[in-house]
Amino acid sequence: MSIFKNIELEIEIIGKELNAKISKDRPGYPESLRTFEERRIDWEDNGIRKAIIIQPTFEAKGVNSELWNFTLVAWKGIGRKRKYIEEVIEKSDFKIIESNINELLESGKKILLKITDEHLK
């Protein structure tokens, strides 16, 4: 059963509000590389691509599904991208994200909607 089962609806609702694409577990990757769960909410706003990402921690020895991250990202360009990244929650128990999902998604949405070219580095 998915670790996201209790927050899937909230993710879908915010995705619809943003007219975003919801990605589950990297569907474009070969099956052999899809060894962990994650959720991405991706959309474009005034030429800037934006995403709310919930994923486990990547470590030198692999993916640590005990420690989770809630990350906001905005970027523009190909190759050497100009970007904005904010680790809202870093290396935390998934229950922290789960119990605060509504506030995290709303806050993430508000922050990313305010991002303009001036914020990208």
N, C-alpha and C positions, 0 to 999 in steps of 0.2 A: 504494500500500500504506500502511496506517495506521502512524503513528509509535508507536502503542500496541501493536503486534503482539507485542512481547517481554514485555509486562507485563499483557496482558489477563487472563490466567488468575489472576494474583495479585489483581487488582482484583475479579474475579468471586468468588474465594474469600472475601475479606474482606467483600464485599457479602452473601454468604450467611450468614456468621457474625453479621452485624449485622441480618439480615432487612431489608436496605436495597434501595432502588431504584438501579440503575445507569443513568445517563443518558449517552448518547454523542452528542456534537456537537449539543446543543440540539434534540432532535427535535420540540419544540413550535413551533419558529420556522419561518417560511417558508423554503423552499429558498434563496432569494436572500440571506438573512441568515446562512446556515450556511456561512461562508467559512473556518472553522478547525476543528481538532479539539480536543476536550476530553473529560474524563471527570469525572463527579460520582457520589459515593456518598452518597445521602441516606436518612436514617431519622429516626424520632421516638423520643424517650426521655423518659418522664415529662413529656410536654407540651412538651418543648423539641425543636425541629427542629435536626438536626445534619447536617453535610456535610463530606466530604473532597473537595477540588476540585483537579484537575490541569488547568491551562490556560495558554495563552500569555499574554504581557504585552499589555495594552491601552494604547495610546499615543494621543496627540492625532491622529496621522495614520493610525491604524488599528491592526490587530492585528500584533504582532511575534512571529512563530512561531519566531524564533531564540532568544528568551528565555522561559523557562518558570517557572511558579510552582506550589508545592504548598501549599495553604491549608486551614486548619481553620476551620470556621464553625459557630456555634451561635446560634440566635435564637428569640425568642418574640414573638408579637404581629403585628399588621397595621398598616401605615402607619409610625408611629414605633416601630420595633422596638427591643427590648432585645437586645443581641447581644454575642458574643464572636468575635473574629477573631484568628487567629495565622498569620502568613506564615512557614511553616517553611522553605521555600526560595523565594527571590524573585529573579526575573530571572537565571536560570541556564540553562546548556545542558541540554537534555533528557536527555542521557546521565547527568548527576548523579542525576536522579530515577530513571531506568531502572536504574542500577547499585545504587541503595539502596532500591528499591521495597519490599522486604519489611520492612525496618526502619522506613521512613517510614509505611507503612500500619499496622503494629503500634503504633508510637508514637502516631500520629494517633488510632487507635481508643482507646487507653488514655487519652489526654488528653481526648478528647471524651466518653467514658463517665463521666469524673469531673466534667464540667461540670454545675452546678446553677444554680438561679435566682440565687444569690449572685454568680456569675461574670458574669452578663449586665449590661451597662451601657447 
